[in-house]
């Protein structure tokens, strides 16, 4: 029997060559009309943004930090909707661990 592949949180950093902003990121994500993609929560501040929602049968959470050094640091967490009650409490702690200048 093959085990289901579990996706772990992804963390990344990219240079902000397009001068993206937290509010711009949220607006772009809300405008995404991909099949099965729906933002259910979004919030932004001076140098950060958060979006979460559903993508097909999965729940996702994305947090971005827009650093003074020109780097956008991102954590992306995705898990099956059936595990929402189990993973939602962990998601906040994982996302809060993201740091940057």
Residue frames relative to the residue before (quaternion, step in Angstrom):
aa qw qx qy qz dx dy dz
X 1.0000 0.0000 0.0000 0.0000 0.00 0.00 0.00
X 0.3429 -0.7550 0.5270 0.1864 3.56 -0.78 1.02
X 0.4040 -0.7090 0.5261 0.2395 3.56 -0.93 0.91
X 0.5100 -0.6256 0.4925 0.3255 3.54 -1.10 0.71
X 0.4496 -0.6743 0.5151 0.2789 3.55 -0.99 0.83
X 0.1906 -0.7787 0.5900 0.0963 3.56 -0.79 1.02
X 0.3009 -0.7543 0.5589 0.1674 3.51 -0.89 0.94
X 0.2407 -0.7654 0.5828 0.1290 3.52 -0.84 0.99
X 0.6640 -0.4846 0.3568 0.4438 3.59 -1.20 0.30
X 0.2413 -0.7405 0.6112 0.1407 3.53 -1.12 0.76
X 0.0777 -0.7631 0.6400 0.0446 3.54 -1.04 0.83
X 0.0779 0.8004 -0.5898 0.0731 3.54 -0.98 0.81
X 0.1653 -0.7524 0.6242 0.1305 3.51 -1.35 0.18
X 0.0064 -0.7873 0.6164 -0.0161 3.56 -0.98 0.86
X 0.5131 -0.6097 0.4944 0.3472 3.55 -1.17 0.54
X 0.4049 -0.7214 0.5194 0.2139 3.55 -0.97 0.92
X 0.0152 0.8574 -0.5134 0.0338 3.59 0.63 1.13
X 0.6919 0.4511 -0.2790 0.4898 3.59 1.21 -0.40
X 0.4077 -0.7334 0.4474 0.3095 3.59 1.32 0.13
X 0.1282 0.8054 -0.5588 0.1506 3.56 0.92 0.94
X 0.2240 -0.7555 0.6030 0.1246 3.54 -1.26 0.54
X 0.6473 -0.5083 0.3718 0.4294 3.59 -1.16 0.32
X 0.6789 0.4818 -0.3028 0.4639 3.61 0.85 -0.89
X 0.6379 0.5285 -0.3217 0.4585 3.58 1.04 -0.75
X 0.6260 0.5368 -0.3273 0.4613 3.55 1.02 -0.83
X 0.6664 0.4949 -0.3021 0.4687 3.60 0.87 -0.96
X 0.6526 0.5168 -0.3170 0.4544 3.59 0.90 -0.89
X 0.6495 0.5168 -0.3143 0.4607 3.59 0.96 -0.85
X 0.6704 0.4934 -0.3026 0.4642 3.58 0.93 -0.87
X 0.6467 0.5096 -0.3227 0.4668 3.60 1.00 -0.76
X 0.6697 0.4970 -0.2929 0.4676 3.59 1.13 -0.60
X 0.4980 0.6570 -0.4249 0.3739 3.61 1.26 -0.25
X 0.0866 -0.8197 0.5660 0.0111 3.57 -0.64 1.12
X 0.2153 0.8028 -0.5260 0.1803 3.56 1.12 0.59
X 0.6143 -0.5749 0.3848 0.3796 3.59 -1.12 0.59
X 0.8467 0.1422 -0.1356 0.4945 3.54 -0.86 1.02
X 0.5840 0.5790 -0.3668 0.4350 3.60 1.29 0.08
X 0.1421 0.7924 -0.5782 0.1326 3.59 -0.68 1.09
X 0.3167 -0.7229 0.5874 0.1794 3.54 -0.86 1.03
X 0.1215 -0.8048 0.5783 0.0562 3.59 -0.81 0.99
X 0.7802 0.1060 -0.0675 0.6128 3.59 1.29 -0.28
X 0.1316 0.7707 -0.6191 0.0740 3.54 -1.05 0.76
X 0.0875 0.7680 -0.6300 0.0752 3.52 -1.17 0.68
X 0.0261 -0.7971 0.6030 0.0195 3.56 -1.10 0.63
X 0.1838 -0.7516 0.6250 0.1033 3.49 -1.33 0.50
X 0.8009 -0.2905 0.2035 0.4825 3.56 -1.26 -0.31
X 0.8371 0.0635 0.0011 0.5434 3.60 0.87 -0.91
X 0.7143 0.3792 -0.2577 0.5288 3.59 1.16 0.50
X 0.0476 -0.7741 0.6301 0.0388 3.53 -1.32 0.39
X 0.1088 -0.7676 0.6300 0.0455 3.53 -1.22 0.67
X 0.0460 0.7457 -0.6647 0.0003 3.54 -1.13 0.75
X 0.0522 0.7698 -0.6362 0.0038 3.53 -1.18 0.59
X 0.1837 0.7798 -0.5813 0.1423 3.49 -1.24 0.43
X 0.5731 -0.5645 0.4565 0.3801 3.51 -1.18 -0.67
X 0.0797 -0.7460 0.6608 0.0224 3.49 -1.23 0.71
X 0.7882 -0.1260 0.0286 0.6017 3.54 0.01 1.33
X 0.7724 -0.2926 0.2386 0.5108 3.57 -0.73 -1.06
X 0.5942 0.5521 -0.3580 0.4625 3.57 1.24 0.45
X 0.3412 -0.6743 0.6137 0.2288 3.52 -1.32 0.50
X 0.0438 -0.7990 0.5982 0.0430 3.60 -1.01 0.70
X 0.1009 -0.7471 0.6554 0.0464 3.52 -1.33 0.53
X 0.0144 0.7952 -0.6051 0.0367 3.56 -0.84 0.98
X 0.0478 -0.7734 0.6321 -0.0022 3.53 -0.93 1.00
X 0.0741 -0.7944 0.6026 0.0171 3.55 -0.95 0.95
X 0.1669 -0.7404 0.6441 0.0951 3.52 -1.13 0.84
X 0.2219 -0.7696 0.5896 0.1043 3.56 -0.80 1.05
X 0.2165 -0.8484 0.4759 0.0823 3.56 -0.03 1.35
X 0.5932 -0.5692 0.4500 0.3488 3.53 -1.29 0.52
X 0.6445 0.5289 -0.3039 0.4611 3.55 1.27 -0.44
X 0.5785 -0.6207 0.3630 0.3851 3.60 1.27 0.18
X 0.5916 0.5453 -0.3701 0.4644 3.59 1.25 0.30
X 0.2432 -0.7245 0.6268 0.1520 3.55 -1.07 0.86
X 0.1544 -0.7782 0.6061 0.0566 3.54 -0.68 1.16
X 0.0786 -0.8277 0.5551 -0.0263 3.56 -0.81 1.05
X 0.0676 -0.7263 0.6785 0.0876 3.51 -1.23 0.65
X 0.0941 -0.7770 0.6224 -0.0027 3.55 -0.92 1.06
X 0.0184 -0.7868 0.6163 -0.0279 3.56 -0.79 1.06
X 0.0259 0.7928 -0.6054 0.0658 3.56 -0.86 0.99
X 0.1108 0.7904 -0.5935 0.1033 3.56 -0.96 0.88
X 0.6423 -0.5348 0.3735 0.4024 3.59 -1.20 0.44
X 0.5802 -0.6015 0.4279 0.3441 3.57 -1.05 0.78
X 0.6161 0.5749 -0.3403 0.4172 3.57 1.09 -0.69
X 0.7217 0.4083 -0.2392 0.5051 3.61 1.24 -0.40
X 0.2638 0.8153 -0.4823 0.1817 3.58 1.29 0.27
X 0.6760 0.5018 -0.3054 0.4449 3.61 0.79 -0.95
X 0.6771 0.4923 -0.2854 0.4666 3.58 1.06 -0.73
X 0.7874 0.3834 -0.1760 0.4495 3.58 0.84 -1.01
X 0.5276 0.6464 -0.4241 0.3522 3.63 1.06 -0.49
X 0.6807 0.4796 -0.3237 0.4492 3.67 0.79 -0.83
X 0.6646 0.5053 -0.3040 0.4590 3.60 1.08 -0.68
X 0.5861 0.6203 -0.3567 0.3802 3.56 1.09 -0.75
X 0.6566 0.5203 -0.3157 0.4455 3.59 0.88 -0.88
X 0.6693 0.4975 -0.2989 0.4639 3.58 0.92 -0.88
X 0.6489 0.5070 -0.3206 0.4681 3.58 0.97 -0.84
X 0.6889 0.4834 -0.2868 0.4577 3.59 0.82 -0.99
X 0.6433 0.5301 -0.3263 0.4457 3.61 1.01 -0.72
X 0.6171 0.5607 -0.3517 0.4256 3.60 1.18 -0.42
X 0.5067 0.6399 -0.4260 0.3903 3.62 1.26 -0.22
X 0.0047 -0.8117 0.5815 -0.0548 3.57 -0.75 1.07
X 0.1200 0.7789 -0.6123 0.0629 3.53 -1.26 0.41
X 0.6336 -0.5447 0.3795 0.3972 3.56 -1.23 0.26
